[in-house]
Amino acid sequence: MSEWINAVKADKLKPGKHVVVEVDDAMIVIFNLDGEFYALEDVCTHDGSEIASGCVIGENIECPRHGAQFNIKTGEVAAPPAYEPIDTFPLQVVNGVVQVKDDRWD
């Protein structure tokens, strides 16, 4: 069973910013959208490249390689060429720290 991992202090991840952390050998990007935190696997399902260096456009992240877009809140595809969603991860804020876990194998 996966465990919660301390990822970042909530006050250090300002609205509009994101950070990449490693959890159980998975790279996870944590976003702060208007004070709410969301976590996606840092991989584009179109070609397997990272997405964290892409542009955030509203609630979407755009892959820097081919322009596929994914909804940060849900992982769903927002624009092709991708057609598979990105995995999302549960997170919580405890004592001012954003925690995340990879529950895909639980």
Accessible surface in RSA format (square Angstrom, percent):
REM  Atomic radii and reference values for relative SASA: ProtOr
REM  Chains: A
REM  Algorithm: Lee & Richards
REM  Probe-radius: 1.40
REM  Slices: 20
REM RES _ NUM      All-atoms   Total-Side   Main-Chain    Non-polar    All polar
REM                ABS   REL    ABS   REL    ABS   REL    ABS   REL    ABS   REL
RES MET A   1   198.12 102.6 128.01  84.7  70.11 166.9  94.01  79.9 104.11 137.9
RES SER A   2    18.98  16.0   3.79   5.1  15.19  35.0  11.24  23.9   7.75  10.9
RES GLU A   3   129.50  74.3 122.46  92.6   7.04  16.8  39.92  77.2  89.58  73.1
RES TRP A   4    88.90  35.7  66.80  32.3  22.10  51.9  50.42  26.9  38.48  62.4
RES ILE A   5    65.18  37.1  63.45  47.3   1.73   4.2  65.18  46.9   0.00   0.0
RES ASN A   6   102.14  70.4  78.77  76.1  23.37  56.3  21.38  51.5  80.76  78.1
RES ALA A   7    21.60  19.9   0.00   0.0  21.60  49.1   2.10   3.0  19.50  51.6
RES VAL A   8    29.05  19.1  19.85  18.0   9.20  22.2  28.38  24.7   0.67   1.8
RES LYS A   9   123.46  60.2 119.82  73.5   3.64   8.7  63.12  56.8  60.34  64.3
RES ALA A  10    22.24  20.4  17.03  26.3   5.20  11.8  17.27  24.3   4.97  13.2
RES ASP A  11    93.80  65.7  81.19  80.8  12.61  29.8  44.79 105.4  49.02  48.9
RES LYS A  12   148.53  72.5 123.15  75.6  25.39  60.4  68.76  61.9  79.77  85.0
RES LEU A  13     8.02   4.5   6.82   4.9   1.21   3.0   6.86   4.8   1.16   3.1
RES LYS A  14   118.55  57.8 117.85  72.3   0.69   1.7  81.43  73.3  37.12  39.5
RES PRO A  15    81.75  59.6  63.70  58.1  18.05  65.6  64.24  53.0  17.51 108.8
RES GLY A  16    50.23  61.9   0.00   N/A  50.23  61.9  30.58  83.9  19.64  44.0
RES LYS A  17   127.34  62.1 125.52  77.0   1.83   4.4  69.39  62.5  57.95  61.7
RES HIS A  18    58.97  32.2  35.55  24.7  23.42  59.9  26.34  27.1  32.63  38.0
RES VAL A  19    48.21  31.7  43.97  39.8   4.24  10.2  48.21  41.9   0.00   0.0
RES VAL A  20    54.03  35.6  31.60  28.6  22.43  54.0  31.60  27.5  22.43  60.8
RES VAL A  21    23.42  15.4  18.26  16.5   5.17  12.4  23.42  20.4   0.00   0.0
RES GLU A  22   107.87  61.9  83.88  63.5  23.99  57.1  24.32  47.0  83.55  68.2
RES VAL A  23     1.38   0.9   0.00   0.0   1.38   3.3   1.38   1.2   0.00   0.0
RES ASP A  24    85.34  59.8  53.02  52.8  32.31  76.4  27.72  65.3  57.61  57.5
RES ASP A  25   134.96  94.5 102.87 102.4  32.09  75.9  29.15  68.6 105.81 105.5
RES ALA A  26     7.73   7.1   3.73   5.8   4.00   9.1   7.73  10.9   0.00   0.0
RES MET A  27    89.59  46.4  85.35  56.5   4.23  10.1  75.40  64.1  14.19  18.8
RES ILE A  28     0.00   0.0   0.00   0.0   0.00   0.0   0.00   0.0   0.00   0.0
RES VAL A  29     0.00   0.0   0.00   0.0   0.00   0.0   0.00   0.0   0.00   0.0
RES ILE A  30     0.00   0.0   0.00   0.0   0.00   0.0   0.00   0.0   0.00   0.0
RES PHE A  31     1.94   1.0   1.94   1.2   0.00   0.0   1.94   1.2   0.00   0.0
RES ASN A  32     6.13   4.2   5.76   5.6   0.37   0.9   0.00   0.0   6.13   5.9
RES LEU A  33    19.94  11.1  16.50  11.8   3.44   8.6  17.64  12.4   2.30   6.2
RES ASP A  34   139.23  97.5 109.40 108.9  29.82  70.5  36.18  85.1 103.05 102.8
RES GLY A  35    42.41  52.3   0.00   N/A  42.41  52.3  24.18  66.3  18.24  40.8
RES GLU A  36   106.99  61.4 105.74  80.0   1.25   3.0  27.58  53.4  79.41  64.8
RES PHE A  37    31.91  16.0  19.61  12.1  12.30  32.0  19.61  11.9  12.30  35.2
RES TYR A  38    47.25  22.1  44.43  25.3   2.82   7.3  32.88  24.7  14.37  17.7
RES ALA A  39     3.87   3.6   0.00   0.0   3.87   8.8   0.00   0.0   3.87  10.2
RES LEU A  40     0.00   0.0   0.00   0.0   0.00   0.0   0.00   0.0   0.00   0.0
RES GLU A  41    35.33  20.3  35.33  26.7   0.00   0.0   1.90   3.7  33.43  27.3
RES ASP A  42    18.17  12.7   9.03   9.0   9.14  21.6   0.04   0.1  18.14  18.1
RES VAL A  43    38.99  25.7  38.99  35.3   0.00   0.0  38.99  33.9   0.00   0.0
RES CYS A  44     0.64   0.5   0.48   0.5   0.17   0.4   0.00   0.0   0.64   0.7
RES THR A  45    52.64  37.4  20.56  20.8  32.08  76.5  27.74  37.3  24.90  37.6
RES HIS A  46    72.29  39.5  44.03  30.6  28.27  72.3  26.36  27.2  45.94  53.5
RES ASP A  47    55.00  38.5  17.03  16.9  37.97  89.8  28.39  66.8  26.60  26.5
RES GLY A  48    51.76  63.8   0.00   N/A  51.76  63.8  24.89  68.3  26.87  60.2
RES SER A  49    24.78  20.9  14.86  19.8   9.92  22.8  24.64  52.5   0.14   0.2
RES GLU A  50    74.00  42.5  68.10  51.5   5.90  14.1  50.32  97.3  23.68  19.3
RES ILE A  51     0.01   0.0   0.01   0.0   0.00   0.0   0.01   0.0   0.00   0.0
RES ALA A  52    11.25  10.3   8.53  13.2   2.72   6.2   8.69  12.2   2.55   6.8
RES SER A  53    82.67  69.9  46.60  62.2  36.07  83.1  51.61 109.9  31.06  43.5
RES GLY A  54     9.76  12.0   0.00   N/A   9.76  12.0   2.72   7.5   7.03  15.8
RES CYS A  55    80.59  61.0  72.85  81.2   7.74  18.2  16.10  40.8  64.49  69.5
RES VAL A  56    52.87  34.8  23.77  21.5  29.10  70.1  23.77  20.7  29.10  78.9
RES ILE A  57    83.81  47.7  77.84  58.0   5.97  14.4  81.36  58.6   2.45   6.7
RES GLY A  58    63.11  77.8   0.00   N/A  63.11  77.8  44.02 120.8  19.09  42.8
RES GLU A  59    78.55  45.1  73.99  56.0   4.56  10.9  28.61  55.3  49.94  40.8
RES ASN A  60    31.17  21.5  31.17  30.1   0.00   0.0   0.03   0.1  31.15  30.1
RES ILE A  61     0.00   0.0   0.00   0.0   0.00   0.0   0.00   0.0   0.00   0.0
RES GLU A  62    49.68  28.5  49.33  37.3   0.36   0.8   1.85   3.6  47.83  39.1
RES CYS A  63     2.46   1.9   0.05   0.1   2.41   5.7   0.00   0.0   2.46   2.6
RES PRO A  64    68.28  49.8  27.71  25.3  40.57 147.5  37.94  31.3  30.34 188.6
RES ARG A  65   146.35  61.4 115.83  59.0  30.51  72.7  34.52  47.2 111.83  67.8
RES HIS A  66    90.66  49.5  63.25  44.0  27.41  70.1  47.54  49.0  43.12  50.2
RES GLY A  67    26.17  32.3   0.00   N/A  26.17  32.3  17.45  47.9   8.71  19.5
RES ALA A  68     0.12   0.1   0.12   0.2   0.00   0.0   0.12   0.2   0.00   0.0
RES GLN A  69    33.14  18.5  33.14  24.2   0.00   0.0   0.03   0.1  33.10  25.1
RES PHE A  70     0.04   0.0   0.04   0.0   0.00   0.0   0.04   0.0   0.00   0.0
RES ASN A  71    31.51  21.7  31.51  30.4   0.00   0.0   5.84  14.0  25.67  24.8
RES ILE A  72     0.74   0.4   0.00   0.0   0.74   1.8   0.00   0.0   0.74   2.0
RES LYS A  73    87.21  42.5  67.15  41.2  20.06  47.8  27.78  25.0  59.43  63.3
RES THR A  74    75.20  53.5  58.14  58.9  17.06  40.7  61.55  82.7  13.65  20.6
RES GLY A  75     0.00   0.0   0.00   N/A   0.00   0.0   0.00   0.0   0.00   0.0
RES GLU A  76    95.86  55.0  95.77  72.5   0.08   0.2  36.87  71.3  58.99  48.2
RES VAL A  77    46.31  30.5  20.98  19.0  25.32  61.0  20.98  18.2  25.32  68.7
RES ALA A  78    53.62  49.3  13.42  20.7  40.20  91.4  22.97  32.3  30.65  81.2
RES ALA A  79    27.25  25.1  25.21  38.9   2.04   4.7  27.25  38.4   0.00   0.0
RES PRO A  80   105.06  76.6  93.45  85.2  11.60  42.2  94.15  77.7  10.90  67.8
RES PRO A  81    56.57  41.2  41.19  37.5  15.38  55.9  45.18  37.3  11.38  70.7
RES ALA A  82     3.86   3.5   0.00   0.0   3.86   8.8   0.42   0.6   3.44   9.1
RES TYR A  83   181.49  84.7 156.91  89.3  24.59  64.0 112.38  84.5  69.11  85.2
RES GLU A  84    90.71  52.1  90.28  68.3   0.43   1.0  29.09  56.3  61.62  50.3
RES PRO A  85    59.89  43.6  51.05  46.5   8.84  32.1  51.05  42.1   8.84  54.9
RES ILE A  86     4.76   2.7   0.01   0.0   4.75  11.4   0.96   0.7   3.79  10.3
RES ASP A  87    62.27  43.6  55.43  55.2   6.83  16.2   7.66  18.0  54.61  54.5
RES THR A  88    59.81  42.5  45.61  46.2  14.20  33.8  12.59  16.9  47.22  71.4
RES PHE A  89    11.52   5.8   0.00   0.0  11.52  30.0   2.39   1.5   9.13  26.1
RES PRO A  90    46.47  33.9  33.85  30.9  12.62  45.9  45.59  37.6   0.88   5.5
RES LEU A  91    44.13  24.6  19.18  13.7  24.96  62.7  19.18  13.5  24.96  67.2
RES GLN A  92    60.53  33.8  53.84  39.3   6.69  15.9  23.59  50.2  36.94  28.0
RES VAL A  93    74.45  49.0  43.97  39.8  30.47  73.4  43.97  38.2  30.47  82.7
RES VAL A  94    60.18  39.6  55.24  50.0   4.94  11.9  58.31  50.7   1.87   5.1
RES ASN A  95   148.14 102.2 106.21 102.6  41.93 101.0  39.56  95.2 108.58 104.9
RES GLY A  96    40.90  50.4   0.00   N/A  40.90  50.4  29.90  82.0  11.00  24.6
RES VAL A  97    32.02  21.1  32.02  29.0   0.00   0.0  32.02  27.8   0.00   0.0
RES VAL A  98     0.00   0.0   0.00   0.0   0.00   0.0   0.00   0.0   0.00   0.0
RES GLN A  99    27.81  15.6  27.81  20.3   0.00   0.0   0.00   0.0  27.81  21.1
RES VAL A 100     0.00   0.0   0.00   0.0   0.00   0.0   0.00   0.0   0.00   0.0
RES LYS A 101    34.65  16.9  34.65  21.3   0.00   0.0   7.50   6.7  27.15  28.9
RES ASP A 102     2.58   1.8   0.50   0.5   2.08   4.9   0.08   0.2   2.50   2.5
RES ASP A 103    57.20  40.1  46.96  46.7  10.24  24.2   5.83  13.7  51.37  51.2
RES ARG A 104    72.56  30.5  41.20  21.0  31.36  74.7  30.77  42.1  41.79  25.3
RES TRP A 105   196.87  79.0 163.48  79.1  33.40  78.4 157.22  83.8  39.65  64.3
RES ASP A 106    93.36  65.4  26.64  26.5  66.72 157.8  49.44 116.4  43.92  43.8
END  Absolute sums over single chains surface
CHAIN  1 A     5818.3       4304.1       1514.2       2936.1       2882.2
END  Absolute sums over all chains
TOTAL          5818.3       4304.1       1514.2       2936.1       2882.2
